[in-house]
Amino acid sequence: MASNEPWIARARTMAEVAGHDPDARIAGPGGKLMPAWSAFRAAAMAALKAEADAAARAPIIPPQAPEFQGSPLKVIGEHDPNTIAQMQTCMGV
C-alpha cells in the first residue's frame, strides 16, 4: 500500500542510513512481520515535528518601512565599495 505521508519517506531514509533494507521484513510487536522502515516510524515523526516547530519559532523580520528604504548611509572611515553596496541593498529592503 503506497502512501505519500512525509514521515514514511523519512523513516525509509532513516532505515537506509542505519544499513537496513527498508522493505525487508522484521518481527514487530507480537511477532507480526512488518517492513523495516516502520521501526523508524516514531523517530521520523518526531524529526518532522521538531523541524516544523523550529520553523514556526523562526523569527520573521518585517520589511523596512517604505519611508526608511534607501535612506542615506553615513560611512565613517574607508570601506570596500562592495561593503557599501551591500549595506545600501540592505537598507533598500
N, C-alpha and C positions, 0 to 999 in steps of 0.2 A: 504494500500500500504506500503510495507516494504522498508526501506532504510537503508543503512549502513553508513550514514553520522555521523561522531563522535559528532556533535553538537546535534543531535536528542537524542542520549543516554544521553548526559549531561543534556539536557532540561528535559528529563523524570526523571532523578535523582533529579534535582532541584525541580520539581513538587512534587515528593515523599517527599523530605526533608521538603518542605513547608506544607506538610499534605494533598496534593491533590492526587486523583487517576489520574495518567497521561492519562488514556484512557477515563475519564469522559468527557462528552460534556459540553462546556461552550459557552456562547454567545460571538462571536468575533465582529470585525468591521462590521457594517451594520446588526447586529443581526444574522449573519450566524453562525451556530454551528461549533465548532472546538474542537479538543482534548485539554484537559487542559495543556498538556505539551507544546503546541505551544505558550502559553502565556509566556513561559520562553525562547523562541527561541533567542531573541536578547541578553539576558543575557548569555545564553550558548555560543553563537557565540563569544561574547566579552571575556568571560573567556578563551576560547580556543585560541583566538588570543593573549591575554595577556600572556598566558603560552608559546606560540610559540615565541613571541617577546622576552620574558625573556630568553628562551633557546638560541635564536640567539645571545643575548648580553652576554651570559655567557663566561667568559674568557677561552680560550683554551691554556693550558700550554704545550708547546712543550716538548718532552722528553729531558733528559740530553744528551748533545753531547757525542758521544762514548768515546772521549778521556778523559772525566771527570767522566765517570761511574766507580764506585768503587775506586774513589780517596781516598788517605789516610785521615783518620779522626783524627784531633788533639783534644784530650779530655783534658779539664782543670778541675781539681778537681775530686771528687768522684761522680760517677753516677751509677745508677742501670744498670746491664748488659742488661736488656730488652730495656732500653732507647738507649743504644749504638747500639744494634742490629737493632732497628727501624731506627736509623739515617743511618746506613750502608745500609739498604734496600732502604731508600730514595735516597741515593747517587748512588745506582746502577740503579735507574730508569732513 
